[in-house]
Amino acid sequence: MEEVSIFNQKNDNWQTGQYPLFLGEPLALYDSINTPYPRLFDLYKLQKSMDWTEDEVNLEQSRMDLLNCSKNNYDIMVKTLAFQWELDSVASRTVAPLFAPFVTNSELWVMLSKQSEIENLHALTYSEIIRQCISDPQEVFKEVMRNDEVLNRSTTVIDCFDELDRYGSLYKLGKIDRESRELKSVVLKGFVALYCLEKIEFMSSFACTFALAEQNIFQGIAKLVQKIAQDEQVHVMMDEAVLEILFKDPFWVELLQENKEEIYAIIKSVIDQEFDWNRYLFSEGRSIVGLNEMLLNEWVLWNAQDLYQFLGLENPYKRIAKNPLSWMDNWFDLNKTQNANQEMDNTNYRLNSVTDDAEDEIFDI
């Protein structure tokens, strides 16, 4: 077995136009001429049109809110921000780098690269919120690095990513063949872990942030987190588009069945960690108006049941028939929380979304 080169001179997929998503021939030229999976490129363009910056919302009022709010609301917000900061710090260093050794399709690569770039923006945004709004940012560093409840909430996904990292190194060094079922199983489990991260793990924290904002506090923080939540909906679409392509191939369907018990264990562990976090968040006398542990657990299961259905796996939990937090729809849709611009920074926009329909019209100026 040879080490994998960053530019594969032997790649001849351009002759057939067929580029497998993972573990085909290592890539040579970026190819936008032969595009077997245009849906992935469309999602890249969608994410690109939604680009924003971490400093486009004024956080002064949120800083004042954190100085003047009750200890209960302060603790809830700090713990929520601490976990979101940790999780997006993980995501910012994993999506493109960890899957890079295995990607053999240009559309997938540009999509994952954009996904990684946006996760960097998310991590930066949480860091900036802490820097601008918390009088002692070291307090939040301690909350992340020394609070087992924060650290334990993401161990399952991190373990999957660590395994992906190890196998990526072995593959790049030529110590494991790309036809290895074991290697392909690790890639599949790693991608399912990414799907769990974006479909399930972020959702409880989003709910807590927006429930606090429903009390007319932390509005600046909520507007930035709203942008992050909107991005994560696109990332879920990206994850599902990749898995949908894979599962059109009988080999990957067979691999899913072979690893079904481990995949069940990954999903269950993520859900259990969310339940543990929800229990912790509402312990020690903490509370949120309009939200409690039971509702937050149902919200977790509401999101998880879509994941089970998409993967074609039997859902072992009780089915949630109705969205337990229907007001969250208002936060996921920027148009439904639009403020007057003099009251709040406008975040409802798209880049490069103007259509030129004037054709050859000549205007008098």
N, C-alpha and C positions, 0 to 999 in steps of 0.2 A: 504494500500500500504506500502511495506517495503522499507527501504533505500537500495540503490544499493551497494552491496559489491564489493570490488576490486578483490576478488576471489570467484566466484560463485560455491559452492560445489554441487549445484543441476544441473549444466549444464550437459546435456546428449547428446548434439549435435554430439559428437564423435561417437555415435551409428548409427546415420543416415548419418553423413558426411555433413549435411546441416547447414551452418552458414550464416544467413542473414547479409548483410552489416551493416545495422543499426537497432537498437531497436528490436533485437531478444533476446534470453537468454543472460544475461551478461556472459562474458567469464570466464573460469577457466584456463586450460592449454593452452599455445601457441600450436597450432596444425598445423604442416607441413605435417601430414600424410593424413588428409582429407582436400583437397584443392579444393573447388568448383569453385574458380575464379583464376586460375593460371596466367592469364594475369596481374593481379595486382602484383603478385610476380615477374613476368618477368620485369615489369616496375621498381620495387624496385631494381632489379639486374642491370638494365640499368643505373639508377641514381647512384648506388654504383660504377659502372665502370668508371663514369665520374668525380669522386671526385677530388678536387683540394684544394689549400690553398689560403688564402687572400694575402699572401706575396710572391707569386712566380713570380711576375712581378716587375721589377725595375721601380720605379715611378719618378726617379730623373729628367728625361727629361720633364715629365708632370709637375713637380713642377716648373721647369724653364719656361716652356710654360706659366703657369698661372702667373708667375711674369712678363713676357715680352709681353704677348699678348695684343690685343686691349681691351679696357673696354667692348666693345660689346661682344667679345668672352668670356671674363672672366665672365660677368654677365650671359650669356646663360649657361655656364658650371656650375657655382655655383648654379643657380636656378634649373637646371636639377638634379644635384647631391643631392640637398636638398630634392627634392620631392622623388627621388628614395630611399634615406636614410630613409625618413619617411615611405614610403610604405612597404619597406622590414622589417623595425622595427615592423610594424603591422603584416605582414605575419609571422615573426619569432615567434610571441607569440600567434598565432591563430590556425594554421592548425591542429596540433595534439592535443593541449590542449582543444580547443573548441569542437572538434568532439569526443574527448575521451569518454565522458559519454555515447555516443550513439553507438559507434563502437562495433560490435559483430562478427567480422570476423578477423581471424589472418592475412590473406594476406593483407587486407585493413589496419590493424593497422601498420604492418611493413612498408607498402608503405607510409602512412601518416607520420609516425615517421621519415622516411628518408626525405620526402618532407619538414618537419619542420626543420630538421637538416640543410638542404641545404639553407633554407630561413634564418636561423641564420648565415650561412656563407655569404650570400649576404649582410645582414645588417652589419656584421662585416667588409666586404670588403669595403662598402661605408664609414663606419666610419674610416677605415684605409686610404682610399684615402684622406679624409678630413684631417686626422691627418698629413699625410706625405706631402700633396701638397698645403695646404692652410696655409699661414703664420699666420693667426689669425683664428683658428677653431671656436672661439666663434661667428664669423660673420655668419657661416653657422647654428649654433644652433639658432641664432636670425632669420635667414631666414626661418627656419622650424617652430619655435615656435611662431613667431610674425607676420608672413606673412599670412594674411587670404587667399590669392590666393593658397598658398601651402596647408594650412590646409583644405580648402573647397574642394580641388580636390578629397579627399578620404572619405568624410563624409558618402556617401551611403553605401559603403562596411563596414565601421566601425560600422554604425548603425545596419546592419545585423548581424555582429559578436557580438555586444553587446547583441542583442536579443538572439542569440544562447547561449551566456554565461549565461544569466539569466535563460533560460529554462534548461540548463544543470545542474545548481545548484538545481532547483526545482525537476528535475528528480532524481538526486543523493540522495536528501533528502526524496524521496518517496512522494512528494507532487503532482506529476502528473504521470498518468499511461502511460506506454510505448505504449499502444494501442491508445492513444489519437491522433486524426487526427490533432488537433492543434499543438501538439508537432512534429509530422512528417512533417507538413507543414513548421514549423520553420527550421527543419533540411534541408529540400529540398531547401528552400529559401537561407539558409546559404551556401549551396554547390553551388548554382547558383551564389551567390555573389563571392565566391572563384573563380569560372570559369571566371566571368567577370574581376576580378582582374588580373588574369594571361593571359587571352586572349586579353583584351582590354587596361587596365590601364597602364601596363608597356610599351606598344608599342610606344607611342609618345615620351617618354623620351629616349628609345633606339634609335629612329630615330634621335633625336637631338644630342645625344652623337656621333653617328657614322657619322652624317653629318659634325660635327666639325672635326672628325678624318680624313675624306676624304680630308681635307685641310692640312693634314700632321702635325697636332698638337694634343696634348693629346693622343699620341699613346699608352702609357702605361695604362692610364685610360681606353681607348677603348678596349684593350686586356682583361682586367679584366671584363669589362661590357659585352664583347662578351661571356665570360664564363657564366656569369649570364643569358644572353639572351638564350644561348643554353640550360641551365637548365630549363628555363621557358617554352621552347618548350616541354620538357619532362613532366613538371608539367601540361601543357594543355592536353597532352596525358593521364596523370593520371586522371585528372578531367573528361575527356570524357569517359574513361573506366568505372569509377564509375557510371556516369549517364547512360551510355549504359546498364549496368547491372540492375540498378534500373528500367529503362523504358521497360525492358522485362517483368516486373511484372505489370499487369493491374492496380493494386492498385496505384502504383506510377504515372502511366500515368494519371489516374483519378485525383490524387492529383495535378499534374501539371496543369490540366485543371481548377480545382477548384481555384487555386492560380494564374491563368494566368495573371490577371490584375495587381496583385502585382509584379509578375515577370517581366512583361513588364515595369512597373514603375522603377524597380531596374535597368534594362538594359538601359532604356532611361536616367535615372538620371546619370549613369556612363558615357554614351556618352556625355550628356550635360556638365558634369564637365570637360571632356576632351576638348570639344570645348571651354569652358570658359578659360581653361588653355592655349590652343593654342593661343587664342586671347590675353591673358595677356603676354605670352612669346614674341609675336611679337609687343607688344605695346612699348611706350616710346622710339621709334627709334631703337629697337633691330632687328637684321636680321641674317640669316644664309645662306651662299652661297649654292644654290641648293635646298633650302627648304623655304616654306612660310606657312602661316596659312591655305590657301586653300588645299595645298598638304597634310598637316598634318591632316586636317579634313577628307580628302578622305582616308588617311591611317587608321584613326580610324574606318571609316565605312567599309573599306576593311576587317579589322579584325572582326568587329562586325557582318558582314553579315554571316560569317561562323558560328558564335555562334547562331544566329537566326535559321539558317538552321539545325544545329545539334539538337537544342531543339524542332524543328518542329513548330516554331512560324513564323508568317508572318512578314516579314521585312518591317517596316513602312518608311524606308529611301530609297532614290534613290539607285539603284544597281550600284556598281562600277565594271565595266566590266573588267578592267585591273589594275594590281597592280600599284599604282601611284608612289611607291618608289621601283622599281625593283632592284636597287642597294643594297637594304637591304638584299637580298638573299646572297650576298657575305659575309655579316657580320654574318648571322645566320649559315653559313657553315664555320667551322674553316679551312677546307682544302683550301678554296678560298682566305684566307688572310694570308697564311703562309709566314713568313719572314725568312730570313737567321738568324740562331741562334746567330751569332755574332752581328746582328743588333737589334734584339728584342728577349726577352725571349720566348722560345717555349712553347705554351700552347696547342698544338695539340697532344693529347695523350689520351689513355685510361688506366685505372688500370686493372691489372689481365686479360689482353687480349692476352697473349701469349699462343699459342696452342702447346702442346707437341705432335708432330707427329713422333718422333723418335722411338717410341715403344721400342723394345728390342735391338735396334742398339747399338753396342759397338764401341767406338771411340778410336783411338790411340792418346794419349796425350804426 
